[in-house]
């Protein structure tokens, strides 16, 4: 094969056994190999054995509506109440490339977060190891015996002793953003597990942007959801991002 030649790859479709009765997912970006879905609150990414609908079911419904036989597999996950971008692979052949993209931490993931308190202006790096809380299986905690964890935080706005933050993950530990911010005294609004105040708007944590080099095509992508409705009051004050 010479440089500049076009290669056509014919992929063998897999039969799907997933239900397609769910409403189609909101898809932010899609190509023949992968897609990014915008997850709503209260929805698991994968099934937990209870039979409850999952984001994977909604993505499968989206593919069925397109007439696609692809079986999507999530290569990222978010907590049930966290909203925003989740990456899915659409082919068995190239899923390992997307798994490696996520596992290698070469992807830039940025979140919108509302926290309690007046977070300092400027950029803050939080580098604290995170491990399991031995006293509560639901929780993680900052622990000297935990795994290296790095979170970068920029304050965008502050009002009524609450702050809007833009948070970038440099590592991908369970509950990383929630644990790091709560440990500094700035729990996420709606995060009662880590000391945040209850909120009618739910957990104020949204996976807003992903930047990565497509592991197959080599294309550089910067993809965002629309501004989340529950963060609406902050939008006018965040035009610089």
PyMOL commands that set and color helices and strands:
alter all, ss='L'
color gray80, all
select helices_A, chain A and resi 55-65+92-103+176-183+192-194+229-237
alter helices_A, ss='H'
color red, helices_A
select strands_A, chain A and resi 27-30+34-39+73-74+83-89+108-116+123-127+130-132+140-142+150-159+162-169+205-213+220-224
alter strands_A, ss='S'
color yellow, strands_A
deselect
rebuild
show_as cartoon
